[in-house]
Amino acid sequence: MGRRDHARHEPVDAHAEKPGEATNGLQWAQELRSSVRCAGVLLVLLLLIDWGSGRLDPWRAALWLGLAGLLFVALCPARVSAGEGWLSSRRILREHRVRTDALVSVRCLDGISQRLLLRDAFGGRVEIDPDVLVTSPQLWYRLDEDARKSAVVGTLVCGATALRRVSERVDRETAESVFRVSGLE
């Protein structure tokens, strides 16, 4: 009775933030729409090509639908949320959560796309795109504040350099935005 009844009384807006919580809402929604659009365009093009060649049948349509679904899953962005003492990254099927007030390490992973790997003292692990922190200052503020607490407590043994780089990038992007808005470019 408890959990289901409680869920009915929550606000209808799924994108609303709880007090003290930050998310990458606007950017996430735009990226989600973009991934749906890309998968939809691929599906329509494949169906039109098959229909135009006269080879469209239910099995081929199901195959193209599956292919478009795989593209959507590959492009679907993670929704990053943060509150006092925690940060989470939610994908389609799974959510990863880390205690930011008990961080042990923060590493910058280079590769095709840069990632930030956060680990806490309890085994939690979250991998996020640093651009999420740059485009959502509220998320960066929550993470930075709690990472400082971890450093003071002594749990954060590795990651000061990675956090400093992200901080410099956030400051640079924020200053450029202020200059751009005020016409001082």
N, C-alpha and C positions, 0 to 999 in steps of 0.2 A: 504494500500500500504506500509506503513512505516515498520511495524514489519516483515512482510513476506520477503520483499526485503532485509532487513538488515540481516535476518537469512541466506539468500542465500550466502552472502558475508563473512560469518564467516568461520574460518578454518574447514576443514573436520575432523581433529583429535578431537574426543569428549573428550579425556582424557587430552588434553592440558590445562595447567593452565593459567589463566590471570595474568598479572603482579601484584605482591603483593598478590596473592592468593595461598593458600596451600591446598592440598587434600591428602587423604590416598590412592592414585591411585594404586600403585603396590600391596599393601596388599589387597585392595578391589578387584582388578581384579583377584588375586589368589583365594580369598574366593568365588567370583562369579563363577569362573570356577569349583571350588570344589562343590558348591551347584548344579550346572548344571549336573556335573558328577554323584553325588549321586542320583539325581532325575532320570537321564537317566538310571543308573544301576538298580534302583528299577523298572522302567517301563519295561525294557528289561527282567528282571528276572520274573516279573509277567506275561508278555505276553508269555514267553517261557514255564512257568509252565502250563498256560492255554492251550497253543498249544499242549504241550506234553500230556496233559490229554484228549485232544479232546473237550474241553469245550469252546474254544475261539470263541466268536461271537462279532459283532460290539458293543453291549451294554456293555459287559464285558471289551472290549478294551477301550471304552470311560470311564468306571469306573476307570480302572487302569491309564489311562491318567490323569484323574482328581485327583487321589491320588498322582501321581508323581508331578502334578502341585502344589498341597497343600504342599508337601514336599519342593519343590523349594521355594515357598513363605515363608515357615517357616525358611529355611536356608539362604535365600538371605540376604547378609550383607547390612548395611546402608553405603552410601557413604558420608563421612564427608568432608566438605570444610570449609575454613576459609579465611577471608580477614580482612582488617583493620576495626575493629569495629563490626564484625559479625562472626557467626559460624552457619553452617547449617548441618542438617542430612537428607539425602534423601533416602527414601525407595522406593518400587515399585510404590506405588500410591500417596505418600504424602511427602512433604518436611516440616521440622520444622526448624525455624530460630530463633536465639536469638541475641540480641545486646550485644556483649561482653564488649563494653565500657560503658554499663549501667547495669551491672549485679547486681542483688539484693541478690541472694543466689547461692551457689554451694554446693550440698549435695552428699555424697557417699551413694548409695543404695546397701545394701547387699541382697543377695538372692542366687538363683541358679548361676547366674553370676553377677559380680559386675557391677554397672552402675554409671555414673556420671550425676546428674541432674542439669542443668543450668537454671536459671530463670532470666529474665531481668525486668526492671522497666515498660515495656510496655505490660507485660503479655505473652511475648514469653517464650517458654519452649522447651528445647532440652535435650534428654536423649541419652548419648553415652557410649560406652565401653571405659574405661580408657586405655585399651591395644592399642586403635587406637592412642592415644596421645603418648604412649610410643614408638610405632613403627614408628611414623611419627613426628620427632622432629620439622618440620616446623609448623605443626598444634599446637603443644604444645607452641612454641615460640609465635605464634599469640595470642593464648588464654591467656598465661601468661602475655604478654605485656598489653593486653586490661584489664585483671582482675586487674592489678596493677593500671591502670588508674581509674577503678571503685572504687578501695579502696581509692585512693587519693581524688576523687570527693566526696566520702562518700556514694555512693549507695550500695556498697557491704557490707552488714551487717552480713552475715553468709556465711562462706565458706573458711576462711583462712586455717583452718586445713586440709580440703579436698584437697585444692590446694597445700599445702605444702607436703602432702603425695604423690600426683602425681608427684610433682617436684622432690622429693627424689627418687622416682622410676625411673623417666626419667634419672636423673643423674646417678643412679646406673647402669641402663641398658646401658647407653652410655659409662660409664667407662669400664664395662665388655666387650663391643664390641671393644673398643680401645685396651684393653689388649689382647683380643682374636686375633685381626688382627695383632698386633705387636709381638705376640708370648710370651707375658709376663704373661700368665695365672697362 
